[in-house]
Amino acid sequence: MANPIVTDIYTADPATLVVDGTAYIFTGRDEAASGQQQFVMREWHAFSSRSPSNDPAAWQHHGAVLSLNTFAWAGANAWASEVVQGPDGRFYWFVSVDGRTDNGWMNIGVAVADHPLGPYRDAIGGPLISDATPNSSALNIDPTVFSDDDGEIYLYWGSYWEPRAVRLRDSMTALDGGVFEPAGLTGFWEAPWLFERNGVSYMAYASNSGTDCVTSSSYACIRYATANSPAGPWTHRGVVLGQVSSTTNHPAIMQFGDQWFMVYHTADAPGGGNFRRSVAIDQLFFNTDGTMRKVVQTP
C-alpha cells in the first residue's frame, strides 16, 4: 500500500505535529460532489501514527475533531490550518475561515485544547487576523506558527503573492507588534510552512511561477527558503517538491526520530480532482550542507 494515505474521504491542506512519540496529521476535508467546481470544506480531521509512513494502515483516523461550528462568528470554508503546542503546554489550532459578516473574506481564527485531539474551543471569540488587521494579506489564509529557541513566536500566512508575518505574544492569541512582509520568498503564492533544523530556519511554500516549477497548466510545486532567524530575511533555495496532480498544494514537514517527512496533497485518490484532494506523505532528505533534496513522490 502507498499514497494517498486516506481514500475513504477526500483530505487536503495537511499539518503535522509530533508529541510524545506520536505523529499527528491534521487535514481539511473536501466534500465537493463529483464534478462540483468549488471547495466545500466544513471540518478538520485528525490522523495519528506511532510509526509514520505512506502505508494507510499506519494511520489511525480520529474523525472530525474540529468544525466551523466551533467558531460562532464563522461563515464557511474550513481551509488550511496548523496545530502547535504553546508555552503553557496547551495546543493551539490556527485555522483559515471566513466570517458571517465580512462578505466572505478569509480570516485566521484560533482554537485551544489540552490534548492534540481536543476537545477544542474558540480561544478568542473572533478572528486573530482579518482584513481589518493593518497590512494584512490580500487573502488571509494558510497560517503556520513557530517558536524559536529564544521563545519568540512567529505567525506566517497569506496568498495571492502576499506573504505576511507577525510575532505573537506568549498567550498565542494576540499580536506582539506590527504585521510585516517577509523578504526573499521568491515565487511565493500561498501555503507557508515554517520549521527549524540545526539552528537554521526553513520556509516551504506553494509556488506557481518559474520554469523550474510550472511545466504544465497545473501550478503546484513547493519551493523553500532558509534564514538565520524565523523573521528572515529569506534566501530562496529552489524547488523541494515538483508539481502534483492537483492545481493546489500545501506542504507540512516533520521530524520523527531521525527521519524527516513531507506531507502534501494530490488528486490521486479514486474519483479525486482539484476539489477532491488526498493527502500523501514521503520521506524528506537533507544534504550535508543543509539543503533539501527534491522529494520523490510515491505513487
DRENKE-397415 format. One record per residue (C-alpha): residue in one letter; x negated, y negated, z negated. Coordinates in nm, 3 decimals. Each point is the difference from the previous one (the first is absolute). Example, Ala and Ser with C-alpha at 12.3 -4.5 7.8 and 13.67 -1.06 7.14 Angstrom:
<atoms>
   resn         X         Y         Z
      A    -1.230     0.450    -0.780
      S    -0.137    -0.344     0.066
</atoms>
This chain:
<atoms>
   resn         X         Y         Z
      M     0.000     0.000     0.000
      A    -0.116    -0.356     0.069
      N     0.123    -0.355     0.059
      P     0.248    -0.147    -0.052
      I     0.024     0.100    -0.365
      V     0.377    -0.064    -0.019
      T     0.246     0.121     0.264
      D     0.337     0.027    -0.179
      I     0.038    -0.381    -0.011
      Y    -0.174    -0.282     0.185
      T    -0.257    -0.193    -0.204
      A    -0.208    -0.311     0.064
      D    -0.233    -0.262    -0.150
      P    -0.188     0.225    -0.244
      A    -0.169    -0.120    -0.317
      T    -0.230     0.211    -0.217
      L    -0.079     0.018    -0.371
      V    -0.218     0.241    -0.199
      V     0.074     0.042    -0.372
      D    -0.128     0.271    -0.237
      G    -0.096     0.242     0.274
      T     0.321    -0.041     0.199
      A     0.022    -0.168     0.339
      Y     0.321    -0.184     0.082
      I     0.129    -0.118     0.336
      F     0.285    -0.251    -0.002
      T     0.186    -0.057     0.327
      G     0.295    -0.178     0.146
      R     0.269     0.214     0.160
      D     0.108    -0.052     0.360
      E     0.373     0.068     0.035
      A     0.066    -0.125     0.353
      A     0.227     0.226     0.203
      S    -0.140     0.167     0.309
      G    -0.039    -0.267     0.266
      Q     0.067    -0.288    -0.242
      Q    -0.250    -0.276     0.077
      Q    -0.037    -0.164    -0.340
      F    -0.145     0.072    -0.340
      V     0.249     0.140    -0.250
      M    -0.179     0.026    -0.334
      R     0.172    -0.009    -0.341
      E    -0.228     0.192    -0.237
      W    -0.351     0.112    -0.087
      H    -0.102     0.362    -0.060
      A    -0.285     0.156    -0.196
      F    -0.215     0.307     0.061
      S    -0.272     0.143    -0.223
      S    -0.283     0.253     0.022
      R    -0.284     0.124    -0.217
      S    -0.180     0.123     0.312
      P     0.073    -0.248     0.279
      S    -0.031     0.110     0.363
      N     0.203    -0.014     0.321
      D     0.173     0.327    -0.092
      P     0.365    -0.089    -0.068
      A     0.010     0.272    -0.266
      A    -0.256    -0.196    -0.204
      W     0.250    -0.279    -0.070
      Q     0.291    -0.003    -0.242
      H     0.287    -0.226     0.106
      H     0.154    -0.195    -0.288
      G     0.275    -0.158     0.206
      A     0.097    -0.366     0.001
      V    -0.154    -0.154    -0.313
      L     0.074    -0.364     0.093
      S     0.270    -0.163     0.212
      L     0.129    -0.340     0.099
      N     0.259     0.036    -0.277
      T    -0.280    -0.060    -0.251
      F    -0.013    -0.364     0.114
      A     0.329    -0.184    -0.054
      W    -0.124    -0.279     0.229
      A    -0.099     0.230     0.289
      G     0.186     0.020     0.327
      A    -0.143     0.277     0.219
      N    -0.325     0.136     0.139
      A    -0.206     0.212    -0.238
      W    -0.326    -0.056     0.184
      A    -0.368     0.061    -0.087
      S    -0.111     0.011    -0.364
      E    -0.277     0.093    -0.242
      V    -0.007     0.132    -0.358
      V    -0.289    -0.104    -0.227
      Q    -0.077     0.042    -0.369
      G    -0.014    -0.328    -0.189
      P    -0.227    -0.107    -0.288
      D     0.276     0.104    -0.243
      G    -0.003     0.358     0.132
      R     0.341    -0.029     0.163
      F     0.067     0.049     0.371
      Y     0.098    -0.289     0.225
      W     0.170     0.063     0.332
      F    -0.039    -0.289     0.246
      V     0.260     0.028     0.275
      S     0.109    -0.177     0.320
      V     0.370    -0.088     0.000
      D     0.221    -0.274     0.133
      G     0.238    -0.202    -0.213
      R     0.378    -0.031     0.011
      T    -0.007    -0.379     0.020
      D    -0.307    -0.082     0.212
      N     0.124     0.086     0.349
      G    -0.185     0.329     0.011
      W    -0.349    -0.138    -0.060
      M    -0.234     0.247    -0.164
      N    -0.122    -0.027    -0.358
      I    -0.228     0.193    -0.232
      G     0.157     0.130    -0.318
      V    -0.146     0.193    -0.294
      A     0.139     0.295    -0.196
      V    -0.159     0.145    -0.315
      A     0.000     0.339    -0.174
      D    -0.191     0.193    -0.266
      H    -0.070     0.291     0.237
      P    -0.087     0.009     0.372
      L     0.329     0.178     0.070
      G     0.207    -0.244    -0.203
      P     0.265    -0.082    -0.093
      Y    -0.070    -0.346     0.145
      R     0.173    -0.329    -0.075
      D    -0.029    -0.343     0.158
      A    -0.292    -0.169    -0.180
      I     0.091    -0.358     0.092
      G     0.366    -0.030     0.101
      G    -0.096    -0.173     0.325
      P    -0.276     0.002     0.263
      L    -0.367    -0.050    -0.090
      I    -0.074    -0.126     0.353
      S     0.257    -0.163     0.229
      D     0.022    -0.261     0.273
      A     0.020    -0.256    -0.281
      T    -0.353     0.096    -0.110
      P    -0.239    -0.271     0.125
      N    -0.218     0.121     0.290
      S     0.181     0.334     0.028
      S    -0.034     0.219     0.309
      A     0.226    -0.014     0.304
      L     0.134     0.334    -0.125
      N    -0.049     0.086    -0.367
      I    -0.039     0.379     0.015
      D    -0.249     0.282    -0.067
      P    -0.141    -0.082    -0.345
      T    -0.326     0.153    -0.122
      V    -0.141    -0.065    -0.349
      F    -0.346     0.063    -0.144
      S    -0.176    -0.081    -0.330
      D    -0.378    -0.050     0.017
      D    -0.263     0.083    -0.262
      D     0.033    -0.349    -0.149
      G     0.370     0.054    -0.061
      E     0.110    -0.239     0.275
      I     0.312     0.124     0.178
      Y     0.065    -0.080     0.366
      L     0.315     0.035     0.208
      Y    -0.026     0.006     0.381
      W     0.292     0.013     0.244
      G     0.126    -0.139     0.331
      S     0.084     0.057     0.364
      Y     0.017    -0.181     0.335
      W    -0.378    -0.059    -0.011
      E     0.031    -0.182    -0.335
      P    -0.175     0.184    -0.286
      R     0.045    -0.163    -0.338
      A    -0.154     0.056    -0.344
      V     0.038    -0.126    -0.355
      R    -0.126     0.089    -0.345
      L     0.246     0.148    -0.247
      R     0.016    -0.048    -0.373
      D    -0.052     0.299    -0.230
      S     0.378     0.028    -0.031
      M     0.006     0.114     0.367
      T     0.315    -0.206     0.046
      A    -0.130    -0.357     0.042
      L    -0.242    -0.179     0.232
      D    -0.330    -0.130    -0.136
      G    -0.084    -0.283     0.238
      G     0.091    -0.088     0.355
      V     0.056     0.220     0.302
      F    -0.291     0.000     0.247
      E    -0.071     0.135     0.345
      P    -0.287     0.254    -0.014
      A    -0.275    -0.049     0.255
      G    -0.149     0.264     0.230
      L     0.287     0.247     0.052
      T    -0.051     0.025     0.376
      G     0.306     0.118     0.193
      F     0.222     0.012    -0.308
      W     0.366     0.074     0.069
      E     0.142     0.142    -0.327
      A    -0.025     0.281    -0.259
      P    -0.311    -0.089    -0.204
      W    -0.144     0.259    -0.241
      L    -0.264    -0.114    -0.251
      F    -0.238     0.232    -0.190
      E    -0.356     0.014    -0.131
      R    -0.288     0.246     0.040
      N    -0.350    -0.030    -0.148
      G     0.055    -0.365    -0.083
      V     0.113    -0.090     0.352
      S     0.352    -0.123     0.074
      Y     0.172     0.156     0.301
      M     0.307    -0.121     0.186
      A     0.178     0.227     0.247
      Y     0.284    -0.147     0.206
      A     0.216     0.054     0.307
      S    -0.111    -0.175     0.318
      N     0.157    -0.048     0.342
      S    -0.282    -0.166     0.195
      G    -0.340     0.078     0.152
      T    -0.104     0.253     0.262
      D    -0.145     0.218    -0.277
      C     0.353     0.026    -0.142
      V     0.270    -0.044     0.263
      T    -0.030     0.255     0.279
      S     0.369     0.039     0.085
      S     0.331    -0.175    -0.062
      S    -0.020     0.110    -0.363
      Y    -0.175    -0.220    -0.254
      A    -0.086     0.192    -0.310
      C    -0.369     0.031    -0.069
      I    -0.148    -0.059    -0.345
      R    -0.296    -0.237    -0.035
      Y    -0.204    -0.064    -0.310
      A    -0.223    -0.267    -0.150
      T    -0.229    -0.023    -0.303
      A    -0.091    -0.270    -0.249
      N    -0.201    -0.055    -0.316
      S     0.319    -0.100    -0.182
      P     0.368     0.085     0.038
      A     0.052    -0.372     0.067
      G    -0.219     0.020     0.312
      P    -0.128    -0.140     0.229
      W     0.031     0.314     0.210
      T    -0.225     0.149     0.267
      H     0.176     0.201     0.269
      R    -0.151     0.348     0.040
      G     0.211     0.163     0.272
      V     0.279     0.252     0.056
      V     0.031     0.280    -0.257
      L     0.318     0.164     0.139
      G     0.097     0.001     0.364
      Q     0.345    -0.045     0.143
      V     0.277     0.227    -0.120
      S     0.326     0.114     0.156
      S     0.210    -0.275    -0.163
      T    -0.023    -0.370     0.084
      T    -0.063    -0.087    -0.366
      N    -0.242     0.135    -0.255
      H    -0.084    -0.055    -0.364
      P    -0.321     0.128    -0.163
      A    -0.047     0.119    -0.356
      I    -0.341     0.117    -0.121
      M    -0.077     0.199    -0.314
      Q    -0.285     0.183    -0.169
      F     0.082     0.334    -0.158
      G    -0.299     0.157    -0.171
      D    -0.288    -0.027     0.249
      Q     0.231    -0.013     0.302
      W     0.154    -0.300     0.173
      F     0.324     0.003     0.196
      M     0.186    -0.231     0.235
      V     0.378     0.022     0.000
      Y     0.196    -0.154     0.287
      H     0.314     0.055     0.205
      T     0.073     0.130     0.349
      A     0.308     0.097     0.202
      D    -0.099     0.366     0.015
      A     0.275     0.174    -0.199
      P     0.272     0.174     0.204
      G     0.246    -0.263     0.124
      G    -0.235    -0.278    -0.107
      G    -0.055    -0.338     0.158
      N    -0.090    -0.360    -0.072
      F     0.287    -0.028    -0.250
      R    -0.024     0.359    -0.125
      R    -0.360     0.027    -0.117
      S    -0.190     0.262    -0.201
      V    -0.290    -0.019    -0.243
      A    -0.330     0.175     0.076
      I    -0.325     0.039    -0.194
      D    -0.357     0.071     0.110
      Q    -0.342    -0.010    -0.160
      L    -0.204    -0.318     0.016
      F    -0.380     0.004     0.009
      F    -0.259    -0.272    -0.067
      N    -0.344    -0.041     0.154
      T    -0.301    -0.050    -0.224
      D     0.013    -0.377     0.062
      G     0.358    -0.017    -0.130
      T     0.170    -0.035     0.338
      M     0.299     0.223     0.067
      R     0.007     0.266     0.267
      K     0.299     0.001     0.229
      V     0.268     0.230    -0.138
      V     0.076     0.311     0.205
      Q     0.376     0.040     0.023
      T     0.118     0.351    -0.074
      P     0.293     0.101     0.222
</atoms>
